[in-house]
């Protein structure tokens, strides 16, 4: 298959899976519970969106050498772990660590 077709399938499969999960959640959760979940999950989605957009751009701008890609992966891993710890600290003890 061509690259642009795989990109299309990947993008729309994410949309379809998210829609199915939302529809499944509406069968089990009340409207206020869905709102609480969306509010709690918003910072996570915001960080993921920024991260997903920034990393491929950095690989393209900095060049695709193996060492730089590994360094960007390490930065990605460390920043993700830090963001998780900050969000866990802000949420309080209700979220288990591991």
C-alpha positions as CSV (number, residue, x, y, z in Angstrom):
1,X,0.0,0.0,0.0
2,X,1.0,3.6,-0.5
3,X,2.2,5.7,2.3
4,X,-0.6,8.3,2.1
5,X,-3.2,5.5,2.2
6,X,-1.7,4.1,5.4
7,X,-1.7,7.6,6.9
8,X,-5.3,8.0,6.0
9,X,-6.2,4.6,7.5
10,X,-4.2,5.3,10.7
11,X,-5.8,8.8,11.2
12,X,-9.4,7.7,10.6
13,X,-9.0,4.5,12.6
14,X,-8.1,6.6,15.6
15,X,-11.1,8.8,15.1
16,X,-13.3,5.7,14.7
17,X,-11.9,4.0,17.8
18,X,-12.4,7.2,19.9
19,X,-16.0,7.5,18.7
20,X,-16.7,3.9,19.6
21,X,-15.2,4.3,23.0
22,X,-17.2,7.4,23.6
23,X,-20.4,5.7,22.5
24,X,-19.6,2.7,24.8
25,X,-18.9,5.1,27.7
26,X,-22.3,6.8,27.2
27,X,-24.0,3.5,27.9
28,X,-22.3,3.1,31.3
29,X,-21.6,6.6,32.6
30,X,-23.9,9.5,33.4
31,X,-23.5,12.8,31.7
32,X,-21.8,14.4,34.7
33,X,-19.4,11.4,35.0
34,X,-18.5,11.8,31.3
35,X,-17.8,15.5,31.9
36,X,-15.6,14.8,34.9
37,X,-13.6,12.3,32.9
38,X,-13.2,14.7,30.0
39,X,-12.1,17.4,32.4
40,X,-9.6,15.1,34.1
41,X,-8.3,13.8,30.7
42,X,-7.9,17.2,29.0
43,X,-4.4,18.1,30.3
44,X,-3.2,14.6,29.2
45,X,-4.6,15.0,25.7
46,X,-3.2,18.5,25.4
47,X,0.3,17.3,26.3
48,X,0.0,14.3,23.9
49,X,-1.1,16.6,21.1
50,X,1.8,19.0,21.6
51,X,4.2,16.0,21.9
52,X,2.9,14.3,18.8
53,X,3.2,17.4,16.7
54,X,6.6,18.5,18.1
55,X,8.6,15.3,17.8
56,X,8.3,14.5,14.1
57,X,8.9,18.2,13.3
58,X,12.1,18.1,15.4
59,X,13.3,14.9,13.6
60,X,12.7,16.6,10.2
61,X,14.3,19.9,11.2
62,X,17.3,18.5,13.0
63,X,18.0,15.8,10.4
64,X,17.4,12.1,10.6
65,X,20.7,10.8,11.9
66,X,20.4,7.9,14.3
67,X,22.0,9.7,17.2
68,X,19.7,12.6,17.1
69,X,16.6,10.4,16.8
70,X,17.7,8.4,19.9
71,X,18.3,11.7,21.7
72,X,14.9,13.0,20.8
73,X,13.4,9.7,22.0
74,X,15.2,10.1,25.3
75,X,13.9,13.6,25.6
76,X,10.4,12.4,24.8
77,X,10.6,9.6,27.4
78,X,11.9,11.9,30.1
79,X,9.4,14.7,29.4
80,X,6.6,12.2,29.4
81,X,7.6,10.8,32.7
82,X,7.9,14.3,34.2
83,X,4.5,15.4,32.9
84,X,3.0,12.2,34.4
85,X,4.5,12.9,37.8
86,X,3.4,16.5,37.8
87,X,-0.2,15.5,36.8
88,X,-0.2,12.8,39.4
89,X,1.0,15.2,42.1
90,X,-1.7,17.7,41.1
91,X,-4.4,15.0,41.1
92,X,-3.5,13.9,44.6
93,X,-3.2,10.4,46.1
94,X,-6.3,9.0,44.3
95,X,-4.3,7.9,41.3
96,X,-2.0,4.8,41.9
97,X,1.6,5.3,40.8
98,X,2.3,2.0,39.1
